[in-house]
Amino acid sequence: MKEKAADIHSIEEDSVSQSILIVDDEEDVYYSFQRFLEQFLLRTFNARSGEEALKFLKTQPVDVIIMDIRMGKKNGLETLKEIRKLFPQQVVVIMTAYGTCQTAIEAMKLGAYDYILKPFNIQELQSIIYKALEASKLTKEVSSQITAANSFDSRGLQIIGKSQPMQQVYKLIGQVAPTNATVLIVGESGSGKELVARAIYQYSLRANKPFIAINCAAIPENLLESELFGHERGSFTGAMAQRIGKFEQGDGGTVFLDEIGEMPLSTQAKILRVLQEGEFSRLGSNEPIKTDVRIIAATNKDLAAAVGKREFRADLFYRLNVVKITLPPLRERTEDIPDLVDHFLAKHRRYLPNAPTCISSQAMKSLMAYHWPGNIRELENVIQRAMVLASSATIQSCHLPEEIQASEKKKCFKDKHSKGSLTGGLDSLIQEMVCSELKESRLETLKTLLHRIYTHVLEECEGDESKAKRILGFHPSWVNALKS
């Protein structure tokens, strides 16, 4: 903290005119910023709306703008578009309480320098302000000239997550999408690599051109080249007619090469030619065909290690690895699981109208405790299965696969013995009672549950039954039943 503060002060020593415009319709937000920034001798100004901010900027330049997304008639993104048109070199930091992929990608694409989530982490806020001031001072070229022709909602993207790792992914998508740079998406199977590729495409200048996805691992080696580049009639046994390949079909658009680490070396050489020369030849022909495509590749392999083993071409790896986006596995962003579950419940209710509409807190704990080797794809399958099995409006732990139930029970057992708590055991009994279909079983479980509670309270009362009964409000007949 002290080091960052010193950095901000050092900027101020070079220029006593550094200023920040706070654009927010809440008075207390500006007041908080003013008190925070004054300690660094920074001048602050306030605008309560996008219209007021634009009017202010026409008469008073500032170094950095910190602007809320949700405001009155003209929201932050609309105002950002206007700022980009009128003041293309202006450094703008967006603040929002809604860290969705929509707001993050759109803000970065429209030229925001960065964005920060409410409530603020002071250290992160301080770091972002320092970097924004530095960028404003050192260069006036930190901007994106691209504006969006369509609103985000019309694109229908389904990337879910507000965790910090996903915020970094959204920023990269927003920054790289308007360019023609080749992108390499790295992540475990089921982590959502194709969704990221589609987001890049939908925010690119090629969004009105084709998006063609090819899974390199799903197509046999002897057919992959024909699929990608096409073939001439008679070029091999069974080639009865000319075939147009994916790179020819996708001219002007985006080609997504999923699991590129599985591509044979011979095909890799031809992909390299497309990247370097923008051309290829169909199988059975030496005539070059020009193509203008943007390549986005994805892999769950360590391509650098594969290069070392000579399983992947080094020159192709460096051509693909212009911008690398690393997707975190689900186990590293478990805070996104509740939002993902809500999304999958809504998605599959369209096909299962009588399916559950919610999930119990205990079942959610089980999902949060699991390590998810299959990532988001596995989570979706688990939720779909539970929706089919559940006969009530709520998904319970008993509707989840055994390995997921076991992960929570293991955690409860550990917590129980490490903290001396009965919570884990009581939760398990409650789940047994809720999920049981037989009345006799439910009554027996209820009896066990009450006995556990009574025994625990009796221990706390040092064996004084009268005091325990008084605390619990148990009828004498209940106590006698519990003793039996």
Residue pairs with C-beta under 8 A, 6 or more apart in sequence:
1 122
1 123
1 126
4 123
4 126
4 127
4 130
5 39
5 40
5 126
7 130
8 40
8 42
8 126
8 129
8 130
8 133
9 40
9 41
11 18
11 130
11 133
11 134
11 137
12 18
12 40
12 41
12 42
14 137
15 137
16 41
17 43
18 42
18 43
18 63
18 133
18 136
18 137
19 42
19 43
19 44
19 45
19 62
19 63
19 64
20 33
20 37
20 42
20 43
20 44
20 45
20 62
20 63
20 64
20 65
20 66
20 129
21 44
21 45
21 46
21 47
21 53
21 56
21 57
21 62
21 64
21 65
21 66
21 67
22 29
22 30
22 33
22 34
22 44
22 45
22 46
22 47
22 66
22 67
23 46
23 47
23 48
23 49
23 50
23 52
23 53
23 65
23 66
23 67
23 68
23 71
23 76
23 79
24 30
24 46
24 48
24 67
24 68
24 71
24 95
25 48
25 49
25 68
25 71
25 72
26 68
29 68
30 44
30 46
33 44
33 66
34 44
34 46
36 122
36 125
37 44
37 129
38 44
42 133
45 56
45 60
45 62
47 53
47 56
48 71
49 71
49 72
49 73
49 74
50 67
50 71
50 72
50 73
50 74
50 75
50 76
50 78
50 79
50 82
51 73
51 74
53 65
53 67
53 79
53 83
54 79
54 82
54 83
54 86
57 65
57 83
57 86
57 87
57 90
58 86
61 87
63 91
63 132
63 133
63 136
63 137
64 91
64 92
64 93
64 113
64 129
64 132
64 133
64 136
65 83
65 90
65 91
65 92
65 93
66 92
66 93
66 95
66 129
67 76
67 79
67 80
67 92
67 93
67 94
67 95
68 76
68 94
68 95
68 96
69 75
69 76
69 77
69 94
69 95
69 96
69 98
69 103
69 107
70 76
70 96
70 97
70 98
71 79
74 82
76 94
76 96
76 107
77 94
77 103
77 106
77 107
77 110
80 92
80 94
80 107
80 110
80 111
80 112
81 110
81 147
81 148
83 90
83 92
83 111
84 90
84 110
84 111
84 143
84 144
84 145
84 147
85 147
88 111
88 143
88 145
89 140
89 141
89 142
89 143
90 143
91 113
91 132
91 135
91 136
91 142
92 111
92 112
92 113
93 112
93 113
93 114
93 115
93 116
93 128
93 129
93 132
94 103
94 107
94 112
94 114
94 115
94 116
95 115
95 116
95 117
95 118
95 120
96 103
96 107
96 115
96 117
96 118
97 117
97 118
97 119
98 162
99 117
99 162
99 167
100 162
101 157
101 159
101 160
101 161
101 166
101 170
101 173
101 199
102 152
102 153
102 157
103 115
104 115
104 167
104 170
104 171
104 173
104 174
105 152
105 157
105 170
105 173
105 174
105 177
105 199
105 203
106 148
106 152
106 174
106 203
107 115
107 174
108 115
108 170
108 171
108 173
108 174
108 175
109 144
109 146
109 148
109 174
109 175
109 177
109 178
109 203
110 144
110 146
110 147
110 148
111 143
111 144
111 145
111 146
112 174
113 132
113 135
113 142
114 128
114 131
114 132
114 171
115 171
116 124
116 125
116 128
117 162
117 167
135 142
136 142
144 175
144 178
146 178
146 205
148 203
155 202
155 203
157 195
157 198
157 199
157 202
158 195
158 343
159 166
159 170
159 192
159 195
159 196
159 199
160 336
160 339
160 340
160 343
161 333
161 336
161 339
161 340
162 335
162 336
162 339
163 328
163 333
163 335
163 336
165 328
165 332
165 333
166 328
166 333
166 336
169 196
169 325
169 326
169 327
169 328
172 323
172 325
173 196
173 199
173 200
173 203
173 325
174 203
176 183
176 200
176 323
176 325
177 199
177 200
177 201
177 202
177 203
177 204
178 203
178 204
178 205
179 204
180 205
180 294
181 322
181 323
182 275
182 294
182 295
182 296
182 297
182 319
182 320
182 322
182 323
183 197
183 200
183 296
183 297
183 322
183 323
183 324
183 325
184 297
184 298
184 299
184 303
184 320
184 321
184 322
184 323
184 324
184 325
185 193
185 196
185 197
185 296
185 297
185 298
185 299
185 324
185 325
185 327
186 193
186 298
186 299
186 300
186 303
186 324
186 325
186 326
186 327
187 193
187 298
187 300
187 326
187 327
187 328
187 329
188 300
188 327
188 329
188 375
189 300
189 374
189 375
189 377
190 374
190 375
190 376
190 377
190 378
191 327
191 328
191 329
191 330
191 375
191 376
192 327
192 375
192 376
193 258
193 298
193 300
193 327
194 213
194 256
194 258
194 298
196 298
196 325
196 327
197 213
197 254
197 256
197 258
197 296
197 298
198 211
198 256
200 254
200 296
201 207
201 211
201 253
201 254
201 256
201 296
204 254
204 294
206 252
206 253
206 254
206 294
209 250
209 252
209 253
209 254
210 249
210 250
210 251
210 252
210 253
210 254
211 250
211 253
211 254
211 256
212 246
212 249
212 250
212 253
212 254
212 255
212 256
213 256
213 258
214 227
214 228
214 246
214 255
214 256
214 257
214 258
215 258
215 259
216 224
216 257
216 258
216 259
216 260
216 261
216 262
216 263
217 258
217 259
217 262
218 259
219 227
221 264
221 267
224 263
224 264
224 267
225 266
225 267
225 270
225 283
226 236
226 239
226 243
226 245
226 283
227 245
227 246
228 245
228 246
228 247
228 267
228 270
228 271
229 245
229 246
229 247
229 248
229 270
229 280
229 281
229 282
229 283
230 242
230 243
230 244
230 245
230 247
230 248
230 282
230 283
231 239
231 242
231 243
231 245
231 282
231 283
231 284
232 239
232 242
232 282
232 283
232 284
232 285
233 239
233 240
233 241
233 242
233 284
234 284
235 282
235 283
235 284
235 285
236 283
236 284
239 283
239 284
242 282
243 282
245 280
245 282
246 255
247 255
247 274
247 280
247 291
247 293
248 289
248 291
250 291
250 293
251 291
251 292
251 293
252 292
252 293
253 293
253 294
254 293
254 294
254 295
254 296
255 293
255 294
255 295
255 296
256 296
256 297
256 298
257 263
257 271
257 295
257 296
257 297
257 298
258 297
258 298
259 298
259 299
259 300
260 297
260 298
260 299
260 303
260 320
261 299
261 300
261 301
261 303
261 306
261 311
261 312
262 301
263 271
265 311
265 312
265 313
268 312
268 313
268 316
269 313
269 316
270 280
271 295
271 316
272 313
272 315
272 316
272 319
273 279
273 280
274 280
274 291
274 293
274 295
275 295
275 316
275 319
275 320
276 319
278 290
278 291
278 292
279 288
279 289
279 290
279 291
280 288
280 289
280 291
281 287
281 288
281 289
282 289
295 320
297 320
303 312
303 317
303 320
303 321
304 317
306 312
306 317
307 313
307 314
307 317
329 372
329 375
330 336
330 337
330 372
330 375
330 376
330 378
330 379
331 371
331 372
334 368
337 364
337 367
337 368
337 379
338 364
340 376
340 379
340 380
341 359
341 364
341 367
341 379
341 383
344 379
344 380
344 383
344 384
345 355
345 356
345 357
345 358
345 359
345 383
345 387
348 355
348 383
348 384
348 387
349 355
349 357
349 387
352 387
352 388
355 387
355 388
355 390
356 386
356 387
356 390
356 392
356 393
356 394
356 395
357 393
357 394
358 393
358 394
358 395
359 367
359 386
359 394
359 395
360 394
360 395
360 396
360 397
360 431
360 434
362 396
362 397
362 408
362 427
362 430
362 431
363 386
363 395
363 396
363 397
363 399
363 400
365 408
365 411
365 427
366 397
366 400
366 404
366 405
366 407
366 408
367 379
367 382
367 400
367 404
369 407
369 408
369 410
369 411
370 403
370 404
370 407
370 408
371 407
372 378
372 379
374 381
382 400
382 401
382 404
383 395
385 399
385 401
386 395
386 399
386 400
387 395
389 399
390 396
390 399
396 431
396 434
396 435
397 405
397 408
397 431
397 435
398 405
398 431
398 432
398 434
398 435
399 435
409 424
409 428
411 424
412 423
412 424
412 425
412 427
412 428
413 424
415 421
415 423
415 424
416 422
416 423
416 424
416 425
422 452
422 456
425 452
426 449
426 452
426 453
429 445
429 448
429 449
429 452
430 449
432 441
432 445
433 442
433 445
433 446
433 449
436 442
436 445
447 481
447 482
450 478
450 482
451 482
453 472
454 468
454 472
454 474
454 479
454 482
457 468
457 471
457 472
458 464
458 465
458 468
461 467
461 468
461 471
465 479
468 474
469 476
469 479
